[in-house]
């Protein structure tokens, strides 16, 4: 049995789960669908010289938080694949509340009860970010505010908690949080690039949302701007989508987004180099992995990643 399975067993055998079949069923489903970055607490724990097993409670708590975030996010996005479609909006929302409470309870049971404060702070920030994101805000300042609230806190908390359970001092744990939040921004930009270049058109095109490339093409003054705005709501037609995506490349929206991603990647490496870690390679590996999906995306659409930067 691996560490993730150990963390899930830690949750499944709690009284709250034994007494509530729907909560237990949700956690059972998570055994087959591990949340993104579940292993981040483990990597941070190992980076400070502790055992992977020391991150067990952090992994359990982060798993609960991620499940809750996704339940709510699917409701807000009206995702046709969301679990709320089967169980109903009310039950899904209630289950999200329960999962957040369960994650905090797991941390309160440890020798580091203050870790629960960090998880609670992440939940609050993410909820505010989800609320702002649902408003479809349309300026660059608003975009970055939403990204730093909705996308970054989860990754920051995952590294922060892992380092804390590994014995890191508060100052070092805060550096892990900063590193994780930069990673979260990188992942958001990557998702935006993927959504903008997807074929057929991703829902963001028609739902009034503004992934970074689309936002750039809409608000920056360039010759194709009027045409892009005209095409924005016609991308159910593949020819219109192809033309709009060509404009994204030609107007510099893709280059701008990749550059913003690479700036954050460089900042994260700079921060990592300043941190005093027993095994920095465990975190360096995470940062290198964060660039791989972007290169893969560019290869898929036949674009030169290095030439776009």
N, C-alpha and C positions, 0 to 999 in steps of 0.2 A: 504494500500500500504506500503511495507516495504522499508527499506533504499536503498537497491540495485535498486529497481524500481524507487525510487525518483531520484537516481543518473542517471539512464538511461533517465528519462524524462528531466532532466537538459541538457543532451546531445541532445536528439531528438528535442527539441524546439529551439536549436540554429539555427541561420540563415544558417550556413554552411550545416547543415543536412537537413533543410527544402528545400534548393535549390538543393541538390544533392541526388536524390532518392537512388542510390546505397549505399551511405554512411549511409543513414537512414535505408535501408533494412538490412545492416550488423549489425547495432545497435539493430534493432528489433529482429534479430536472437539471439543476445547475451542475450536478456531477458530470453530466454528459456535455455540457456547454460551459466551459470555464470562462469566466469574465476576462476581458482584456486587462492586462497588467496585474493579474492575480499574483504573479511571481515577483513583482517589484519589492514587496517587503522582504522577501527572501534574499534578493540581490543586495539590498541595502544592509541587511543583517550580516551577510557574508563579507561585504565590503569593509565593515568595521571590525572584522576578525571574529565574529561570533558564529555559532552553528546555525544552519538553516532551520532546524527545529525550533530555535528560539523565536522565530517569526510566526509561529503557528497561530496565535491569537490575532495577530495583525492581518494575516491572510484571511482568517474567518471574518473579521470585521469589514475588511475591504470588499470581500465577496458580497456580504449583505448590502453594503452601500451601493455597489454597482447594480445589483438586482433591483434595488429600490429606484435608482436613477432611471434605469431602462423602462421600468413599469410606467413611471410618470412621463418620461420623454415620449414613449409611444402614444400615450393618451394625448399629449399636447400636439404631437405631429399628426394625429389621426392615422397612424401607421396601420395599414390593413393587415399586417402580419403580427401586430401587437397582441400580447396575452390578454389584454382587456377585451378583445373581440370575443373570446371564448367565455371568460368569467364575468364580464360586465365591468363598467367603469368604476362603480362603487367598490366592488370587491378588490379590484386591482389597486385602487388608491389606498384602501385600508391595508392591503397586504404590504404596500410600499412603506406605510407608516410602521407596521410591525417589523419589517426587515431593518429599518433604521434603528428602531428600539433594540432589536436583537443584537445588532452590531455594537451598539454602545454598551449593552449589558455584558457582552463577552469581554470587552476591555475593562469594564469596572470590576470584573472578577479577578483581575491580574494584580501583580505587584506594582503595576504602573497605572493606577486609576486615572492619572492626568492624561493618559493617552486618549481617554474617552472625550476629553475636551477638544482634542485635535480633530477627531472624527466628527464631532458635533459641529465644529466650525466649518469643516468641509461640506457637510450636508447643508448648512445654512447658505453658504456662498453659492453652491451649485443650484439650490432651489431659486435663488434670486437670479442667477444667470439664465436658468430655464425660463423664468418669467419674462425676462427682458428679451430673450430670443424669440418667444412666442409673439412679440409685438412687431417683428419684422422691421427692425430699425435699419436705417439706410445711410449712415455716415461712417467714415473710417474710425472716428473716435468711439462711436457706438459699437462698431464691429469688434474692436480690440477690448472694449469693456466687457462685452458678452463672452468673448473667448477666454479672458482671464478669470471670469466667474464661472462659466459653465464647463469649460473643457479642462482647465488647468488644476483646480483644487483636488480632484480625484487622484491624479498622478502624484501631486505634491504630497498628499496625505499618505499614499502608499509607501513612498520612500521615507517620509518622516517617521511613520510608525515602525517600519522595519528597522531603521537605524536606532530608534529609541529602545526597542526590544533587544537590539544587539549591544546595548550599553553605551551608545553615543551620548556625549554631553549635549546640552540643549543647543549650544551654538552650532555644533556640527549637524545636529538634527535639522536645524533651520536651513542650513546650506543644502541638505538633502531635499527639503521642501522646495526651495528655489529651483533646484535642478529638475525636480519632477514637474514643476509648473512650466518651466521652459519646454520640457518634453511634451506637455499637454498642448502648448501652443503649436509646436511642430506637428503634432498629430492632427490638430484642427485644420491647419493649412493643407496638410496632405489630403485630408478628407474633402476639403473644398476643391482642391485640384481634381480629385477623382470624380466628385459629383459634377463638376463643370464640364469634364471631358467625356463623361459616360454616354454611351449610345445603347438604347434610346435615351431620350432626355430624362435626367433625374428629376424627381418631383420638385426640387428647389427652383427649377426654371419657371414653373408655372404657379408656384405657391406664394410668390411674392417675397421669397427669402433671398438673401444676398451673400452667397459664398464669396470669398475674397476676390477671385477673378471676375465674377459677374459684377460685384460692387465697383471694382476698378473700371471696368468697361462702361459702366453706367454714369459714373460721376466725374471721371477724368476727361478733360477736353481733348478729343482726338477726332480725326476726320470721319471715322466710321461710327461715331457715337449715335447719331440719329438713327442710322440703319440698325444698329445693334438693339436699341430700345424698341424699334419696330418689330424686330424678329423675336424679341424676348418671349412674347406670348404666342408664338406660332411654331414653337419647336417640336410640337407633336408631329409635324411634317419633317421627315428626315433631311430633306434638302435644306430647309430653313435652319435646322439644327447644325448641319455641317457648315453652313455659311456663318452662323453665329459663333461657332467654335473656332472657325478660321479667323474671325475678327478678334477673338480673345488672344490668339497668338500674335496677330499682326499689330494690335494696338499696345502690346506690352503687358497685358494683364497676367499672362502665364509667367513671363520673365519676372515681373514684379513679385508675384506670389512665391516663386521658387527662391528669389533673392531674400525675401522675408524669412522663409524657412531656413535657408542656409545661415543667415545672420544669427538666428536663435540656436542653431546647431553649434556654431562657433562659440557663442556665449556660454552654452552648456559645457563645452569642452574646456573653455577657459576657467570656469568655476570648478570643474572637476579637478583640473590640474592644481588648483589652490588648496583643495581639501586634503587633509592628512588621513589617508585610508590604508588599511592593511592590504586590501585587495581591490585597487581601483579598477582593475580589468573587468570586474563583474559589472560595473556601471558603464564603463567605456563600451562594452558589448551592447548594452541597451541603446546607447546613443548611436552607435553605428547601424544597428538594426532599424532605427527610426528613419534613416535615409533610403534604405533598401526598397520600401514600397514605392517611393517617388520614382526611383530609377526604373522599377518594373513598369510603372504606369506609363512612363515616357517610351519605354521599349514597345509596349503594347500598341501605342498609337503611332509608332514609327518616328518619334521625335528624338533629337540628340539632347540628352540631359545636360551635358557640360556646355553645349553651345547656347542653352537657354538661360544659363545663370548670368 
